[in-house]
Amino acid sequence: MTGLGRWQCARCRHQVSLTAGTVLHNTKLPLTVWFWAAYLMTTEKRGISALLLQRQFGLGCYETAWMMLHKFRRAMVNMEREPLWAR
């Protein structure tokens, strides 16, 4: 393991982080905040708003909370599912 939470291949020296290729890639927030946000989003019966998430974690701006929820929602979509209604 190298600095800044990156892993390096001993043979080719390619570096990768644990969050690379995920919704958590390049985040400046602690991973615990992301995990708590995912927990709240999936366990609240009616979901959670970005404003409530911002207040819950004391985030500096609303846009950060909105972006987190948007990334989670986009990751949860299954594009191959059947539509709920016929057109």
Backbone hydrogen bonds, N-H to C=O, Kabsch-Sander energy under -0.5 kcal/mol:
donor,donor_aa,acceptor,acceptor_aa,energy
2,T,6,R,-2.6
5,G,2,T,-0.5
6,R,3,G,-1.0
7,W,16,V,-3.5
9,C,14,H,-2.3
13,R,9,C,-1.5
16,V,7,W,-2.5
18,L,5,G,-0.7
20,A,17,S,-1.0
22,T,19,T,-1.8
25,H,22,T,-1.6
27,T,24,L,-1.6
33,V,30,P,-1.0
34,W,30,P,-1.3
35,F,31,L,-2.7
36,W,32,T,-2.4
37,A,33,V,-2.4
38,A,34,W,-2.4
39,Y,35,F,-2.3
40,L,36,W,-2.8
41,M,37,A,-2.5
42,T,38,A,-1.9
43,T,39,Y,-1.7
44,E,40,L,-1.8
47,G,44,E,-1.0
53,L,49,S,-2.2
54,Q,50,A,-2.5
55,R,51,L,-2.1
56,Q,52,L,-2.9
57,F,53,L,-2.0
58,G,54,Q,-0.9
59,L,54,Q,-1.9
64,T,61,C,-0.6
65,A,61,C,-1.0
66,W,62,Y,-2.5
67,M,63,E,-2.6
68,M,64,T,-2.1
69,L,65,A,-2.2
70,H,66,W,-2.6
71,K,67,M,-2.5
72,F,68,M,-2.2
73,R,69,L,-2.7
74,R,70,H,-2.4
75,A,71,K,-1.9
76,M,72,F,-1.4
77,V,73,R,-0.6
77,V,74,R,-0.8
79,M,77,V,-0.7
81,R,78,N,-1.4
